[in-house]
Amino acid sequence: MEIDGKVIKAADLGNGPVDAAFKTIKKITGDTSNLLRYEVDAITGGTDAQGEVKCNLEKNGITVIGRGSDTDIIVASAKAYINALNKLNYKQKYLTTDVDGTL
């Protein structure tokens, strides 16, 4: 994973590959948010289908939704989680929360 131009490598164990990927991302980023929802949908059909993942994260009353897609559902999951973390980081730095706390 690259953060601010610096490549950081890590690994972790989990209850399956998506859980392990999320734990690794949390370890690298120091994330303390809560995963509220994890959703997987097929965008296309067939054996080479694109999967879309949505992750809802919450921290300090702020809720965001991250999205990611890929033919590899683990990669799509990591993309969605990182997308949500980036939104959460942006909202914490630059915006005040809306009435419902979503971005």
C-alpha positions as CSV (number, residue, x, y, z in Angstrom):
1,M,0.0,0.0,0.0
2,E,1.3,3.5,-0.8
3,I,0.6,6.3,1.7
4,D,1.9,9.8,1.0
5,G,4.4,8.4,-1.6
6,K,5.8,5.8,0.8
7,V,5.2,2.1,0.1
8,I,4.2,0.2,3.3
9,K,3.9,-3.6,3.4
10,A,2.1,-5.7,6.0
11,A,0.1,-8.8,6.5
12,D,-2.5,-10.1,8.9
13,L,-4.7,-13.1,9.5
14,G,-8.5,-13.0,9.6
15,N,-11.6,-15.1,9.3
16,G,-11.3,-15.4,5.5
17,P,-9.4,-13.3,2.9
18,V,-11.6,-10.2,3.1
19,D,-11.3,-10.0,6.9
20,A,-7.5,-10.5,6.6
21,A,-7.3,-7.7,4.0
22,F,-9.3,-5.3,6.1
23,K,-7.2,-6.1,9.2
24,T,-4.1,-5.4,7.2
25,I,-5.4,-2.1,5.9
26,K,-6.4,-1.1,9.5
27,K,-2.9,-2.1,10.7
28,I,-1.1,0.0,7.9
29,T,-3.4,3.1,8.3
30,G,-4.0,3.0,12.1
31,D,-7.7,3.1,11.3
32,T,-10.1,2.9,14.3
33,S,-13.4,3.2,12.5
34,N,-16.2,0.7,12.7
35,L,-17.4,-1.3,9.8
36,L,-21.2,-1.0,9.8
37,R,-22.1,-2.8,6.6
38,Y,-20.4,-4.8,3.9
39,E,-22.2,-5.5,0.6
40,V,-21.2,-7.4,-2.5
41,D,-23.0,-7.2,-5.8
42,A,-22.3,-8.4,-9.3
43,I,-22.0,-5.7,-11.9
44,T,-21.8,-8.0,-14.9
45,G,-22.6,-11.6,-15.5
46,G,-20.5,-14.6,-16.5
47,T,-17.4,-16.2,-15.1
48,D,-15.4,-13.0,-15.5
49,A,-18.0,-10.9,-13.8
50,Q,-17.1,-7.6,-12.2
51,G,-18.0,-7.4,-8.5
52,E,-18.9,-4.2,-6.7
53,V,-18.3,-3.9,-3.0
54,K,-19.8,-1.2,-0.7
55,C,-18.4,-0.6,2.8
56,N,-20.1,1.6,5.4
57,L,-17.7,3.0,8.0
58,E,-18.4,5.1,11.0
59,K,-16.1,7.0,13.3
60,N,-16.9,9.8,15.8
61,G,-20.5,10.0,14.5
62,I,-19.4,10.4,10.8
63,T,-20.7,7.7,8.4
64,V,-19.3,7.2,4.9
65,I,-19.8,4.7,2.1
66,G,-16.9,3.4,0.1
67,R,-17.2,1.6,-3.2
68,G,-14.8,-0.6,-5.2
69,S,-15.0,-2.9,-8.2
70,D,-12.8,-5.6,-9.7
71,T,-13.1,-9.1,-11.1
72,D,-11.3,-10.2,-7.8
73,I,-13.7,-9.7,-4.9
74,I,-10.9,-9.3,-2.4
75,V,-9.3,-6.6,-4.5
76,A,-12.8,-4.9,-4.9
77,S,-13.2,-5.2,-1.1
78,A,-9.8,-3.5,-0.4
79,K,-10.6,-0.7,-2.9
80,A,-14.0,-0.1,-1.2
81,Y,-12.5,0.0,2.2
82,I,-9.7,2.4,1.2
83,N,-12.3,4.5,-0.7
84,A,-14.3,4.8,2.5
85,L,-11.2,5.6,4.6
86,N,-10.3,8.4,2.2
87,K,-13.8,9.8,2.4
88,L,-13.8,9.6,6.2
89,N,-10.4,11.3,6.4
90,Y,-11.5,14.1,4.1
91,K,-14.7,14.6,6.0
92,Q,-12.9,14.7,9.3
93,K,-10.4,17.3,8.0
94,Y,-12.4,19.6,5.8
95,L,-16.2,19.3,6.4
96,T,-18.6,19.5,9.3
97,T,-21.0,16.6,9.6
98,D,-24.4,16.9,8.0
99,V,-27.5,16.4,10.1
100,D,-27.4,12.6,9.5
101,G,-23.6,12.4,9.5
102,T,-23.2,11.0,6.0
103,L,-21.0,12.0,3.1
